[in-house]
Amino acid sequence: GGTVIGSARCKPFRTREGRLQAAFHLVQRGITNLCVIGGDGSLTGANLFREEWSGLLEELAQKGKIDAEAVKKYAYLNIVGMVGSIDNDFCGTDMTIGTDSALHRIIEVVDAIMTTAQSHQRTFVLEVMGRHCGYLALVSALACGADWVFIPEYPPEEGWEDSMCVKLSE
């Protein structure tokens, strides 16, 4: 993932000055094509970069960092966006990049703690990844036979605590 290759969450890119520096580096290296794999933040940033591209080139030319020929040569920046999100919350695809591996990790963890929970006759609470999307929680709960699951899309009803206590007592 992006965190492993060091490409995730670049704070300077959130500012116009940071994007100006990025545009300069791309022109310096002759890069005209980008493949952005990420979630909402990465793809929103890529879209903003695309929208600002011609203005960034003009600003670089005004500051004397690139010449008019470079502005023409690099007038177009091609960006391909691929949704890389464990949340699996993008319309039009069966599964986003990262969802399957995240689900695999959750099931591995449940398998590892299941025997401990059974041998100690204890209930375990497991919080899974997924910021505002309950896909991983729901699918892993189904796959692992969870007794109870909370997902953001379907908040618990009033008095859920009593229902849960009854289930745990059983």
Secondary structure, DSSP 4 states (H G I P E B T S, - for coil): -HHHHT-S--GGGGSHHHHHHHHHHHHHHT--EEEEEESHHHHHHHHHHHHHHHHHHHHHHHTTSS-HHHHHHT---EEEEEEB-TT---TT-SS-BTHHHHHHHHHHHHHHHHHHHHHTT-------S-SS--HHHHHHHHHHT-S---BTTBPPPTTHHHHHHHHHH-
